[in-house]
Amino acid sequence: MRKFTGIMRIVLAALAVLSMAALVAVNIIGNRKNNYDGRYIYASDEKTRIFDIKDNGDALHFMYTISDEGGTADNTYDEGIEDYYIDSVYGWVNMKTTRYAELEFDVPKEIIPKGVQVSLYDSNRYELDNLCMYIGGDSIFFWDNCDVEAAGNSGEEASELHTLGESMIWNKAERVRTDYSAEFKIIRIVAAAVFTLASFMTMLVSFKKMRRGLRTALCAAVVIFAAISYVFLLKPEFGGTYTVGGDDADVAKVDIINYGSRCVLLAANDGNCLPTEFEKNGAYYSAVSEEYIQAIFRVPVNSSSECELRLTTDGAKFTVYNRITESYFRFDFYKDKLYTEAWFARYIVWLAAIAAIVFMIIGMKMDADRRKLDPEYPYGDYRIKRLAYLDGSMEYMRKYLRDNMEGVPVTWHKDLFAVDNAADNDPEYVFNRTSSIGTQLAGIGNARQVNTTKNYCIIYNNHKKFLGTMMDNRVYTAYELEEVHE
């Protein structure tokens, strides 16, 4: 049975360490992955959009592929138009024009959190296309207007997306997944659960076998790692798609794109879909402008309103509070199931921390009880170094006590106590947690006192020891002791 317990202890400790290593490794690998590189695709019955992105350091290089159907073809086109379509990438399909184009441009990273607008010149049509984008890590929200009159070749220019003056339908191009983000999320959940269970069981089966210092170190390590996991390794992701609930919400879904210090909220209602920008303000995000919130969420918003977005245990919440009217509206954003489980994993590790703290408290209580029954006294061989304390009533004997007691040997063992070789072979030690005389002695704070006989006591802390002489439980003198090493 003892052998089996030892093997179990080793296995559980190994599982705890491996789960810790898995959380750290996944976090390191996940942080190294590029946030933008990859292919993003949007496809519908009318059009296809493909964004191929390459991170070049300060800028993202885009290859933007367009494929869509145009208007109904007119068979009365003249010879010039016919030549145009023969020479271009346009063709006739079911009496409709179709087009295909590949356009390249660069986007500076510094403007990405503000949204991006690009003027793209299509050399096949001799026209400009306007492209508006919000670029996220897993998706691109875009709106392109292909019906722009010919304006000559101005090149590909990317700039900040300024305030939009009209409603639009944002199309969402999803990234073709080439990483292991979903698998990493599952590993985090499993590793958090294994760490919690294995560390708890390790402490449980090893509790009585561990020395006090090792037990305290183990419990402290579990608490520290739980805190690191909560703050860093299992940190939730703010961005993504949410289902909306709350105060008469007319909005079914919202998308949040998180850029760290800024985020963008995209929500649609009755065809109105305009972005609301937020800036980080401590533990939450504050709306930069409330211009679109009233139209989208159907709540009264004015200059006295405070619009906040913050994380919750099961997603996020969006609130609108008016300081003048004291009206309050709340909308709850709920993430998908896997996200909820991943978020829950963030709190699982605290179970291990709580268990470690409980074990630590129980251990301290057991150690205290054991020390009362069998105190860990600083036994040893000493000699009197100097007179350190003298009661006022004994002042007339100072010189005698000082000259005749210096150098006197003091033996303090578990079964022997002797002063100047006058031995007590069956001593009974009575422990006091504090000593009033000890607090008066210079440099001996947090002093403890052990009554060794009716006439003597030892006053000590971790650094100094004193021999006290007693009468009627009152200490009259205290001599500093120095240890003798033979």
C-alpha positions, -999 to 999 in steps of 0.1 A, spaced: 0 0 0 28 24 9 45 16 -25 13 23 -44 9 56 -26 44 66 -35 38 58 -71 5 77 -71 23 107 -56 49 107 -83 23 103 -111 1 131 -98 31 154 -93 42 147 -129 7 154 -142 6 187 -124 40 197 -138 31 186 -173 -2 206 -173 17 237 -161 42 232 -189 14 228 -214 -2 260 -204 30 279 -206 40 263 -240 6 270 -256 7 306 -244 42 311 -259 33 295 -292 0 313 -294 16 347 -288 42 340 -316 16 334 -343 10 363 -367 -22 382 -361 -30 390 -397 -11 367 -421 -33 344 -442 -62 342 -466 -97 356 -459 -126 346 -481 -161 359 -485 -184 341 -510 -221 347 -519 -243 340 -549 -234 374 -564 -197 379 -556 -166 365 -541 -139 384 -523 -105 370 -514 -80 389 -492 -44 374 -491 -24 392 -465 13 392 -459 28 409 -428 58 430 -439 66 445 -405 52 480 -404 26 474 -431 4 446 -444 6 437 -481 -28 428 -496 -36 409 -527 -73 416 -532 -92 393 -556 -126 404 -569 -151 382 -587 -187 392 -592 -216 396 -616 -225 429 -631 -257 441 -647 -278 426 -675 -260 426 -708 -273 448 -737 -270 430 -771 -271 463 -789 -236 472 -777 -215 489 -803 -182 477 -817 -161 497 -792 -178 481 -762 -174 447 -778 -137 453 -782 -136 464 -746 -150 432 -732 -129 411 -755 -97 427 -743 -107 429 -706 -113 402 -680 -150 407 -685 -172 381 -703 -208 373 -709 -225 347 -687 -263 342 -689 -266 377 -704 -248 393 -675 -214 407 -674 -189 391 -650 -156 405 -639 -124 393 -623 -96 415 -609 -65 412 -587 -56 444 -570 -26 450 -547 -20 476 -520 -3 481 -486 -19 492 -454 2 508 -426 -4 489 -393 -7 522 -374 -40 530 -391 -56 496 -387 -74 503 -353 -91 534 -369 -104 514 -399 -90 514 -434 -103 529 -466 -85 523 -499 -90 537 -534 -82 509 -559 -77 515 -595 -90 487 -618 -69 489 -649 -93 466 -668 -123 490 -663 -102 522 -661 -122 529 -629 -116 533 -592 -131 510 -566 -136 522 -530 -129 496 -502 -136 501 -465 -123 476 -440 -120 467 -404 -92 441 -401 -94 416 -373 -73 386 -364 -98 361 -376 -119 380 -400 -121 412 -422 -153 433 -422 -155 451 -455 -177 472 -477 -168 478 -513 -185 501 -538 -179 490 -573 -202 515 -590 -178 544 -589 -175 566 -620 -142 565 -639 -118 589 -622 -84 581 -638 -55 562 -623 -47 575 -588 -29 544 -575 -36 524 -544 -38 546 -514 -48 534 -479 -59 559 -452 -79 560 -420 -116 552 -423 -132 585 -413 -168 590 -400 -191 572 -424 -221 592 -436 -244 564 -445 -255 530 -434 -240 500 -451 -240 462 -449 -206 449 -437 -196 417 -453 -174 394 -433 -145 375 -448 -134 347 -426 -98 336 -424 -90 302 -438 -77 286 -406 -41 275 -409 -31 277 -373 -42 257 -342 -60 283 -322 -91 261 -316 -69 232 -305 -49 255 -283 -80 266 -266 -90 230 -259 -55 223 -246 -58 253 -222 -91 240 -209 -78 204 -204 -45 216 -189 -63 238 -164 -86 210 -153 -57 185 -150 -35 210 -131 -64 217 -106 -71 180 -100 -35 168 -100 -22 195 -77 -52 189 -53 -46 152 -52 -8 157 -48 -13 178 -18 -39 154 -4 -19 122 -6 14 140 4 0 162 32 11 141 62 44 130 46 57 165 38 79 185 61 66 220 70 89 239 47 82 217 17 45 217 22 45 255 24 66 258 -7 43 235 -26 11 253 -16 27 287 -24 38 274 -58 2 263 -66 -12 297 -56 14 316 -76 9 295 -107 -29 299 -104 -25 337 -103 -2 336 -133 -26 314 -152 -56 337 -143 -38 369 -154 -17 357 -183 -20 321 -195 -58 319 -195 -65 355 -204 -98 357 -223 -101 372 -258 -124 402 -261 -130 400 -299 -154 378 -317 -191 374 -325 -217 376 -297 -254 369 -293 -272 399 -278 -296 399 -249 -307 425 -224 -330 456 -223 -354 450 -252 -325 443 -276 -335 445 -313 -299 435 -323 -294 398 -326 -257 397 -332 -227 420 -326 -191 417 -337 -163 431 -316 -128 437 -331 -102 442 -304 -70 461 -310 -58 462 -274 -61 499 -266 -91 503 -289 -119 482 -301 -147 485 -327 -183 473 -321 -203 464 -352 -241 459 -349 -269 460 -374 -306 471 -369 -331 476 -398 -302 478 -423 -283 503 -402 -248 490 -396 -222 515 -386 -191 510 -364 -188 523 -329 -153 529 -317 -142 525 -281 -110 534 -262 -96 514 -232 -103 531 -199 -89 510 -171 -110 478 -168 -135 487 -195 -138 505 -229 -155 539 -233 -173 549 -265 -154 575 -285 -186 587 -301 -222 578 -293 -234 589 -328 -246 555 -340 -257 538 -307 -291 554 -305 -300 543 -340 -287 508 -336 -297 499 -300 -328 521 -298 -318 538 -266 -317 576 -259 -281 589 -261 -268 624 -258 -238 643 -245 -247 633 -209 -245 596 -217 -217 572 -208 -214 542 -230 -192 514 -217 -181 480 -229 -166 455 -205 -158 418 -201 -181 395 -180 -178 359 -168 -198 347 -198 -190 372 -225 -193 410 -224 -218 437 -215 -226 470 -231 -242 497 -209 -256 532 -216 -260 555 -186 -274 590 -187 -261 612 -158 -289 637 -161 -320 615 -164 -302 586 -145 -316 562 -171 -297 529 -175 -297 504 -203 -277 471 -204 -271 447 -232 -255 413 -225 -233 398 -251 -229 360 -249 -200 341 -266 -202 306 -280 -200 275 -258 -163 268 -263 -155 304 -253 -176 300 -221 -158 268 -212 -124 284 -219 -134 313 -197 -146 289 -170 -111 273 -171 -98 306 -160 -116 302 -127 -110 264 -123 -73 270 -114 -85 291 -85 -99 259 -70 -64 246 -68 -52 278 -52 -81 277 -26 -73 241 -18 -36 250 -14 -45 279 10 -67 255 30 -40 229 32 -15 256 42 -38 268 70 -45 232 82 -8 225 82 0 256 102 -26 246 127 -13 211 130 23 224 133 12 248 161 -6 220 180 25 197 175 48 225 188 27 228 219 31 191 226 67 189 214 81 223 209 111 228 187 132 246 212 167 259 203 184 233 225 222 235 229 252 243 251 257 279 260 276 302 283 266 335 298 280 364 278 267 395 297 241 409 320 214 423 297 185 431 321 182 438 358 151 445 378 152 478 397 149 461 430 182 442 423 202 472 413 224 471 444 236 436 432 245 446 396 283 444 400 281 410 419 257 395 394 277 408 365 311 397 376 301 363 391 278 351 363 298 359 331 312 328 315 289 304 335 279 274 314 243 267 306 231 234 292 197 231 276 187 197 263 154 180 259 160 158 290 186 180 309 188 216 321 219 228 340 232 262 351 268 262 363 267 223 363 237 223 387 216 199 367 179 191 365 176 157 348 138 157 345 129 193 335 94 203 326 94 231 301 64 255 300 61 276 268 49 311 266 43 326 232 54 361 243 77 375 269 72 409 286 108 411 296 118 401 261 102 431 246 123 453 268 156 438 257 172 456 229 170 438 196 148 409 208 114 416 193 89 388 190 104 371 220 92 338 234 97 325 269 102 290 282 101 284 320 126 256 326 126 254 364 111 274 392 142 296 392 151 299 356 137 306 322 150 310 286 139 340 266 147 338 229 139 346 193 155 335 161 186 355 167 193 358 205 189 337 236 188 349 273 188 331 306 164 347 330 163 342 368 129 340 383 112 343 417 74 339 421 70 339 382 88 373 380 120 377 360 146 397 379 177 393 357 184 383 321 218 372 308 226 371 271 238 336 260 263 326 234 264 291 219 294 269 227 306 247 199 330 219 210 
